[in-house]
Amino acid sequence: MKEVLKNLKRLFVIEEEVAERPAAAPVRETGGNAEAVPAQENPVSVPGSPSRFLDILLEAFQKNNQEGFDYLEFRKSLQSLQDMSMEEPTRYQSAYAVAKTLGVSKNQIADSANHYLNVLELETVKFQEAVGKQTASQVEAKTIEIAASSKELEEKNKQIQVLQDQIVQLQTKIGQMQMQKEQAAQTIQGTQADFAAAKQLLLHQIQADLEKINTYLQ
């Protein structure tokens, strides 16, 4: 599977184009036919980069790969012509010539490309659902805990002399929970940014191919 994903990644992006930076780990949503990411105990706590989301999205492409010569095979043909001295329209027309020998039409290739755009959107829906659940469990839950502890702190302050030790402990607890809340929010934001970056890389390339397919292939 790793080799398959590596080959798929070569079809869409050059690895150096994906900027590596500390970020949140991908969110896992186990519902449905395809899993969004490998299972993790705390899925937003591990540093990563948009390139990991490319693996997730391309794995979804692989799971939803259509039989026969589809858009992915068309892109493989384009890639095989990459190093040849030919202009882009000629390259697309040459790849299309291969498709036609297999009985595949321009409309079938375009429909297949749209199929993978739909796969991207389905993965986006699953990702956003998982992010929503994690936001509720890691940010909103901490907000409720902080509110409850703050109320308790206010009550303890009325007994300053007797309960001073408890007040200090609660102040420390609130500070820790506030930090956890902020870290969780930042981590989730980083996760969303990484996913968006990965999606845009694929989205722009597929859309560009569709435009060129419609322009060059008659």
C-alpha positions in Angstrom: 0.0 0.0 0.0 2.9 2.4 0.8 4.3 1.9 -2.7 0.8 2.4 -4.3 0.4 5.7 -2.3 3.9 6.8 -3.3 3.1 6.2 -7.0 -0.2 8.1 -6.7 1.5 11.0 -5.0 3.9 11.2 -7.9 0.9 11.6 -10.2 -0.3 14.8 -8.5 2.5 16.5 -6.6 6.3 16.8 -6.3 7.1 16.0 -2.7 9.2 19.1 -2.3 6.2 21.2 -3.1 4.5 20.2 0.2 6.0 22.3 2.9 6.8 20.4 6.0 5.9 22.1 9.3 4.8 21.1 12.8 1.0 20.5 12.7 -1.7 18.4 14.1 -2.2 14.8 13.3 -5.1 13.8 11.1 -8.5 13.2 12.6 -9.9 9.7 12.4 -13.6 9.0 11.7 -14.4 5.3 11.7 -17.9 5.5 10.2 -18.6 4.6 6.6 -16.7 2.4 4.2 -13.3 4.2 4.2 -11.3 5.2 7.2 -10.0 8.7 7.2 -6.7 8.1 8.9 -4.8 5.3 10.8 -6.1 4.8 14.3 -4.5 6.9 17.0 -5.4 7.2 20.7 -5.1 11.0 20.6 -5.3 11.9 16.9 -4.6 15.6 17.1 -1.6 15.5 19.4 1.2 14.3 17.0 3.1 16.8 14.8 2.8 16.4 11.1 2.4 18.2 7.8 0.0 18.5 4.8 1.8 15.7 3.1 0.2 13.2 5.5 -3.2 14.4 4.4 -2.2 13.7 0.8 -1.6 10.1 1.8 -5.0 10.0 3.4 -6.8 11.5 0.4 -4.8 9.4 -2.1 -5.6 6.3 -0.2 -9.3 7.2 -0.6 -8.6 7.6 -4.3 -7.1 4.1 -4.4 -10.1 2.6 -2.5 -12.4 4.3 -5.0 -10.4 3.5 -8.0 -12.6 2.8 -11.0 -12.1 -0.3 -13.1 -10.4 0.0 -16.4 -8.7 3.1 -17.9 -10.0 6.0 -15.8 -8.7 9.5 -14.9 -5.8 8.0 -12.8 -4.6 5.9 -15.7 -4.9 9.0 -17.9 -2.8 11.0 -15.5 -0.2 8.1 -15.5 -0.1 8.4 -19.3 0.5 12.2 -19.0 3.3 11.6 -16.5 5.0 9.0 -18.8 5.2 11.8 -21.4 6.4 14.4 -19.0 10.1 14.2 -20.0 9.5 14.1 -23.7 10.0 17.1 -25.9 6.4 18.0 -26.7 4.1 20.8 -25.9 1.4 20.4 -23.4 -1.5 20.1 -25.9 0.4 17.4 -27.7 1.0 15.6 -24.4 -2.6 15.6 -23.5 -3.6 14.5 -27.0 -1.1 11.7 -26.9 -2.4 10.5 -23.6 -5.9 10.6 -25.0 -4.8 8.6 -28.0 -3.8 5.8 -25.6 -7.3 6.1 -24.0 -9.1 5.9 -27.3 -7.3 2.7 -28.2 -8.9 1.2 -25.1 -12.3 2.5 -26.1 -12.3 5.3 -23.6 -13.8 8.7 -24.6 -13.0 12.2 -23.5 -16.3 12.4 -21.6 -15.5 9.2 -19.7 -12.2 10.6 -18.6 -13.8 13.9 -17.5 -16.6 12.0 -15.7 -13.9 9.9 -14.0 -12.0 13.1 -12.9 -15.3 14.4 -11.4 -15.6 11.1 -9.6 -12.4 11.8 -7.8 -13.5 15.3 -7.0 -16.6 13.7 -5.4 -14.3 11.4 -3.4 -12.4 14.5 -2.2 -15.7 16.1 -1.0 -16.8 12.9 0.8 -13.4 12.8 2.6 -13.9 16.5 3.5 -17.3 15.8 5.1 -15.9 12.9 7.1 -12.9 15.1 8.2 -15.1 18.0 9.3 -17.4 15.6 11.3 -14.4 14.2 13.1 -13.0 17.7 13.7 -16.4 18.7 15.2 -16.4 15.8 17.6 -12.8 16.5 18.7 -13.7 20.2 19.2 -16.6 19.2 21.4 -14.5 16.7 23.4 -11.2 18.7 23.7 -12.2 22.4 23.6 -15.8 22.7 24.7 -15.5 20.1 27.4 -12.5 22.0 28.8 -14.5 25.2 28.8 -17.2 23.6 30.9 -14.6 22.2 33.3 -12.9 25.6 33.6 -16.3 27.3 34.4 -17.1 24.7 37.0 -13.7 25.0 38.6 -13.8 28.8 38.6 -17.1 28.7 40.4 -15.6 26.4 43.0 -12.6 28.7 43.3 -14.9 31.6 44.0 -16.6 29.7 46.8 -13.3 28.7 48.3 -12.1 32.3 48.3 -14.8 33.0 50.9 -12.9 30.8 53.3 -9.4 32.2 52.6 -7.7 31.3 55.8 -9.1 27.8 56.2 -9.0 26.8 52.5 -5.9 28.6 51.2 -4.2 25.4 50.2 -7.2 24.3 48.2 -7.4 27.7 46.5 -3.8 27.5 45.3 -4.4 24.0 44.0 -7.4 25.1 42.0 -5.6 28.1 40.6 -2.9 25.8 39.3 -5.5 23.4 37.9 -7.3 26.2 36.0 -4.1 27.4 34.5 -3.3 24.0 33.3 -6.7 23.5 31.8 -6.6 26.9 30.1 -3.3 25.9 28.5 -4.8 22.6 27.4 -7.7 24.3 25.9 -5.6 26.8 23.9 -3.2 24.0 22.8 -6.2 21.9 21.7 -7.7 24.8 19.7 -4.4 25.6 18.1 -3.8 21.9 17.2 -7.2 21.6 15.6 -6.7 24.8 13.6 -3.4 23.4 12.4 -5.1 20.1 11.4 -7.7 22.0 9.4 -5.0 24.1 7.7 -3.0 21.0 6.7 -6.1 19.3 5.3 -7.1 22.3 3.3 -3.5 22.6 1.9 -3.5 19.0 0.9 -7.0 19.2 -0.6 -6.2 22.4 -2.6 -3.1 20.8 -4.1 -5.2 18.0 -5.5 -8.2 20.1 -6.3 -6.3 22.6 -8.3 -4.4 20.0 -10.3 -7.6 18.0 -11.1 -9.5 21.1 -12.1 -6.6 22.3 -14.3 -6.6 18.9 -16.0 -10.4 19.1 -16.6 -9.9 22.5 -18.2 -7.1 21.2 -20.4 -9.1 18.0 -21.2 -12.0 20.2 -22.4 -9.6 22.5 -24.3 -7.3 20.1 -25.9 -9.3 16.9 -26.4 -12.0 17.1 -29.1 
